[in-house]
Structures are given as structure tokens and as C-alpha cells.
Amino acid sequence: MSLRFGTQLVVVVSLPEVAMEVLHKQGHTFSSRSLPAAVNVYGFNKALWTMMPTDSAPWKRFRKMGKEKLFSNEGFNLIRFIFFYNIPFVPCYLMIFFDNANAYPSGASSNGGTTSGGVAKARQARAGFSERGEVMNVGAATFTTMTDLVLSTLFSVHLTDYTTPDSTMTKEFKANVNALSRYIGIPNISDFFPILAPLDLQGIRRKIGHHLKKLLDFVDDLVDKRKLERMDSDYRKKNDFLDTLLDLADGAEYDLTKEEISLLLVVSIIL
């Protein structure tokens, strides 16, 4: 069965056997997603690689870059320590485990483990709520913890202190990330009738642009600071995603621009 919504053709396959045959023989055709009209702002559509047609040149370029550099075994090995440093914060932050200082080993190495500083910081976070007898916002705490894992991997920075998950900075960051994810998924009449796209009748492109600009400003500031740090002769590489992307930009193989770096980092945050 097929349905047509404006210019969009939807094919519905109800039988499992037919679905398997379609995916087996026409998998390449159905593997691509159409880019929403609302993401055509600040060049966002040029970096949203998860929605690009798989036969397009930009998607192939990003796929090659991810396979050879960003998501290779070597790339993951470089950021393993970042994960091992942050993982102990999670159970301690949510006050599920960590009943004593020996819950995790002290010391750290590039092969795994934690750091005594990380243990102390996580214990301090737990004490902040339990000793004061305050109710912890689990949703805010979880968001802060998971976001810190992402930002540590991308930029080697922390969003906020673990004792203040409801800070203004955290709330604004969460609002921008959630808004972007929500507006990208909202059905938009511009996608069904492209002739109406310039009018932005539902205001979705404007809303995406508003929140995207705030995240881009946040990321651009981190990128600019890192580029200045890298100019210092005493700079020590952090081996995070940002360092890897800047290394690729310094080379000629991938022709990566600063704008693309910022957009790729924003995409990595919201996905």
C-alpha cells in the first residue's frame, strides 16, 4: 500500500516476508532519510550526516572521516581514559552505590580505572544532597551526568559542578538541546509542500535557528579557545574529538572547515 502526503510518497509493507524482500533488494533506496526543510539554517543541513542520502558526496566524506579517524579503534582508544574518569560519577551522583571510599580503586592509567580526584569529587556530590537532607532532582542529575560524559569526550570539559545540577547554565543547555531534538522531529508542512518552505508557516525553522545559534555560540567559544591553546608551544594534546577534528582541519585530506567542525560537534551533542 502506498500513501501520498503532498510530495512525499509513503510505502507501507505489512507482510514480514515482503518487508524482508524489500529491505534485501531495495535496502539502499530505503536507507536514506529526507532532510527536513527546517534544518536549512546556519548550514545545519550540511552537517546533519545522520539524515543525508547515503549516495551523496557529503555523506560519503563524513563516513570516510568517521571510519578512518573519529570512530576507528585508534580513535576510541584515545578517549577511553575520559570515559573511565567520568563513569564513577554516575552511581555516586545518583546515590545508588558508593557506600565507602573503597567502592572504586584509586589511581588511574590509560588502560582503565579511575582517579582519586574523581572519587573525591563524586563523593562530594553525594554528600551535598544526603548531608543537607535535600531532595535530588534525578532527571536533572541524570541529564548533567550524561551530558558531562558527552562534553568530556568532545571537549574535555564539564558542563557544571556535580553539586548544582539545577544551575542556570545546565537548564539553558538542556533547554536548547531538548528543543532542537524536538523541533527537528515535528511534522512540518514545508516538507510535504516544498513550495511553502520559504514562508516557514509553522515557525519551525525560526525556532531551530534560535536554539541552534545558542549551541553554536557555546561550541564556537570552545573551538576558538582550543585553537589558541594549540598555538602554545607547551600545549599537551587532550586526545578528544575536538583535537582530532582540528588535526583533520590542519591536514589537506578531508578539507574540513571551522564551520563544519562546530556544526559536527553540535550534531554530536544533540544526537
C-alpha positions as CSV (number, residue, x, y, z in Angstrom):
1,M,0.0,0.0,0.0
2,S,1.2,3.5,-0.8
3,L,0.1,6.9,0.5
4,R,1.0,10.3,-0.8
5,F,1.2,13.3,1.6
6,G,1.8,16.3,-0.6
7,T,5.0,15.5,-2.5
8,Q,6.0,12.7,0.0
9,L,5.3,9.1,-1.0
10,V,4.9,6.7,1.8
11,V,5.1,2.9,1.2
12,V,3.5,0.6,3.8
13,V,4.6,-3.0,3.8
14,S,2.6,-5.1,6.2
15,L,3.8,-8.6,5.4
16,P,7.1,-9.6,7.1
17,E,8.1,-11.7,4.1
18,V,7.6,-8.9,1.7
19,A,9.3,-6.4,4.1
20,M,12.4,-8.7,4.2
21,E,12.5,-8.9,0.4
22,V,12.1,-5.2,0.0
23,L,14.9,-4.4,2.5
24,H,17.1,-7.1,1.0
25,K,16.7,-5.9,-2.6
26,Q,16.0,-2.2,-2.1
27,G,17.8,-1.6,1.1
28,H,19.9,1.2,-0.3
29,T,16.8,3.1,-1.5
30,F,15.1,2.9,1.9
31,S,18.2,3.6,4.0
32,S,18.2,7.4,3.3
33,R,16.1,10.0,5.1
34,S,14.9,13.3,3.7
35,L,16.5,16.3,5.3
36,P,13.7,18.4,6.9
37,A,13.3,21.8,5.4
38,A,13.6,23.4,8.8
39,V,17.2,22.5,9.2
40,N,18.3,24.7,6.3
41,V,19.7,27.3,8.7
42,Y,23.2,28.2,9.7
43,G,24.4,25.4,7.4
44,F,23.0,22.8,9.8
45,N,21.8,20.7,6.8
46,K,25.4,20.4,5.6
47,A,26.5,18.6,8.8
48,L,23.4,16.6,9.8
49,W,25.1,13.4,8.4
50,T,22.6,11.0,10.0
51,M,19.8,12.3,7.7
52,M,21.9,12.7,4.5
53,P,21.2,10.5,1.5
54,T,23.8,7.7,1.6
55,D,24.7,8.2,-2.0
56,S,25.6,11.9,-1.6
57,A,29.1,13.2,-1.6
58,P,28.9,14.9,1.8
59,W,27.7,11.7,3.5
60,K,30.5,9.6,1.9
61,R,33.0,12.2,3.0
62,F,31.8,12.2,6.6
63,R,31.6,8.4,6.6
64,K,35.2,8.1,5.4
65,M,36.3,10.6,8.1
66,G,34.4,8.7,10.8
67,K,35.6,5.3,9.7
68,E,39.3,6.2,9.4
69,K,39.6,8.7,12.2
70,L,36.8,9.6,14.6
71,F,35.3,6.1,15.2
72,S,38.3,3.9,14.4
73,N,39.8,1.6,17.1
74,E,42.6,4.1,17.4
75,G,40.2,6.9,18.0
76,F,38.2,5.1,20.6
77,N,41.4,4.0,22.4
78,L,42.5,7.7,22.7
79,I,39.3,8.6,24.6
80,R,39.0,5.6,26.8
81,F,40.5,7.3,29.7
82,I,37.9,10.1,29.5
83,F,35.2,7.5,30.0
84,F,36.9,5.7,32.8
85,Y,37.4,9.0,34.6
86,N,33.8,10.0,34.4
87,I,31.9,6.7,34.8
88,P,32.4,6.5,38.6
89,F,30.5,9.8,38.9
90,V,27.3,8.2,37.7
91,P,26.4,5.8,40.5
92,C,27.8,8.1,43.1
93,Y,25.9,11.1,41.7
94,L,22.6,9.2,41.8
95,M,23.3,7.9,45.4
96,I,22.8,4.2,44.4
97,F,26.3,2.9,45.2
98,F,29.5,4.2,46.7
99,D,28.9,3.5,50.4
100,N,32.6,3.8,51.2
101,A,35.8,5.2,49.8
102,N,36.9,1.8,48.6
103,A,34.0,1.3,46.2
104,Y,36.3,2.1,43.3
105,P,40.1,1.8,43.2
106,S,42.2,4.9,43.4
107,G,44.8,5.6,40.8
108,A,44.4,5.6,37.1
109,S,46.0,4.5,33.9
110,S,45.3,4.7,30.2
111,N,44.1,1.1,30.4
112,G,41.2,1.9,32.7
113,G,40.3,2.7,36.3
114,T,39.5,5.9,38.0
115,T,41.4,8.7,39.7
116,S,41.5,9.6,43.4
117,G,40.4,13.1,42.4
118,G,37.4,11.8,40.5
119,V,36.4,9.6,43.5
120,A,36.7,12.6,45.9
121,K,34.7,14.8,43.6
122,A,31.9,12.2,43.2
123,R,31.7,11.6,47.0
124,Q,31.4,15.4,47.5
125,A,28.4,15.4,45.1
126,R,26.7,12.7,47.1
127,A,27.4,14.4,50.4
128,G,25.9,17.6,49.1
129,F,22.4,16.2,48.9
130,S,22.5,13.5,51.6
131,E,24.1,15.5,54.4
132,R,21.8,18.5,53.8
133,G,18.8,16.3,53.6
134,E,17.7,17.8,50.3
135,V,15.6,16.1,47.6
136,M,17.7,15.5,44.4
137,N,16.2,16.1,41.0
138,V,17.0,12.8,39.4
139,G,16.1,13.9,35.9
140,A,18.4,16.9,36.1
141,A,21.1,14.9,37.7
142,T,21.0,12.2,35.0
143,F,21.0,14.8,32.2
144,T,24.0,16.6,33.8
145,T,25.9,13.3,34.2
146,M,25.3,12.0,30.7
147,T,25.9,15.5,29.2
148,D,29.2,15.6,31.1
149,L,30.2,12.3,29.5
150,V,29.5,13.7,26.1
151,L,31.2,17.0,26.6
152,S,34.2,15.4,28.2
153,T,34.6,13.2,25.2
154,L,34.1,16.1,22.7
155,F,35.9,18.9,24.5
156,S,37.4,17.6,27.8
157,V,35.2,20.0,29.8
158,H,32.5,19.6,32.3
159,L,29.1,21.3,32.0
160,T,28.7,22.1,35.6
161,D,29.6,21.2,39.1
162,Y,28.1,17.9,40.3
163,T,26.6,19.6,43.4
164,T,24.5,22.0,41.3
165,P,22.5,20.1,38.6
166,D,19.8,22.8,38.6
167,S,22.2,25.6,37.8
168,T,21.1,28.2,35.2
169,M,23.8,27.1,32.7
170,T,22.6,23.5,32.9
171,K,19.0,24.5,32.5
172,E,19.7,26.6,29.5
173,F,21.9,24.0,27.9
174,K,19.3,21.3,28.5
175,A,16.5,23.5,27.1
176,N,18.5,24.2,23.9
177,V,19.3,20.5,23.3
178,N,15.8,19.3,24.0
179,A,14.2,22.0,21.9
180,L,16.5,21.2,18.9
181,S,15.7,17.5,19.1
182,R,12.0,18.1,19.4
183,Y,11.6,20.6,16.6
184,I,13.6,18.5,14.2
185,G,11.1,15.7,14.6
186,I,7.9,17.8,14.4
187,P,5.9,17.2,11.2
188,N,6.4,20.3,9.0
189,I,4.1,21.3,6.2
190,S,7.1,22.6,4.4
191,D,8.4,19.0,4.0
192,F,5.1,17.9,2.3
193,F,4.8,21.1,0.1
194,P,8.3,22.5,-0.6
195,I,6.9,25.5,-2.3
196,L,5.8,26.7,1.1
197,A,9.2,26.2,2.7
198,P,10.4,29.9,2.3
199,L,7.3,31.0,4.3
200,D,8.1,28.8,7.3
201,L,4.4,28.8,8.2
202,Q,4.8,26.8,11.4
203,G,7.9,28.8,12.5
204,I,9.9,25.6,13.0
205,R,12.9,26.8,11.1
206,R,13.0,30.0,13.1
207,K,12.8,28.1,16.4
208,I,15.5,25.7,15.3
209,G,17.7,28.6,14.3
210,H,17.2,30.3,17.7
211,H,18.3,27.3,19.7
212,L,21.0,26.2,17.2
213,K,22.6,29.7,17.4
214,K,23.0,29.4,21.2
215,L,24.6,26.0,20.9
216,L,26.9,27.2,18.1
217,D,28.0,30.1,20.2
218,F,28.8,27.7,23.0
219,V,30.8,25.4,20.7
220,D,32.5,28.2,18.8
221,D,33.8,29.6,22.0
222,L,35.3,26.2,23.0
223,V,36.8,25.8,19.5
224,D,38.4,29.2,19.5
225,K,39.9,28.7,22.9
226,R,41.3,25.3,21.9
227,K,42.9,26.8,18.7
228,L,44.6,29.4,20.8
229,E,45.8,26.8,23.3
230,R,47.2,24.7,20.4
231,M,49.4,27.6,19.3
232,D,51.2,27.4,22.6
233,S,54.5,25.5,22.4
234,D,53.7,23.9,25.8
235,Y,50.3,22.6,24.7
236,R,49.6,19.0,25.6
237,K,47.1,17.2,23.4
238,K,43.8,16.2,25.1
239,N,43.1,13.4,22.6
240,D,39.4,14.3,22.5
241,F,37.1,14.7,19.4
242,L,37.9,18.4,19.1
243,D,41.6,17.8,19.0
244,T,41.0,15.1,16.4
245,L,38.8,17.4,14.2
246,L,41.4,20.2,14.4
247,D,44.1,17.8,13.4
248,L,42.0,16.8,10.4
249,A,41.4,20.5,9.6
250,D,45.1,21.2,9.6
251,G,45.6,18.5,7.0
252,A,44.5,18.5,3.4
253,E,42.9,15.1,3.1
254,Y,39.4,16.0,4.4
255,D,39.2,19.7,3.7
256,L,37.4,20.4,7.0
257,T,36.4,24.0,7.8
258,K,35.9,25.6,11.2
259,E,32.2,26.0,10.4
260,E,31.9,22.2,9.7
261,I,33.8,21.4,12.9
262,S,31.4,23.5,15.0
263,L,28.3,22.0,13.3
264,L,29.6,18.4,13.6
265,L,30.2,19.0,17.3
266,V,26.6,20.4,17.8
267,V,25.2,17.3,15.9
268,S,27.2,15.0,18.2
269,I,25.7,16.8,21.2
270,I,22.1,16.5,20.2
271,L,22.1,13.0,18.7
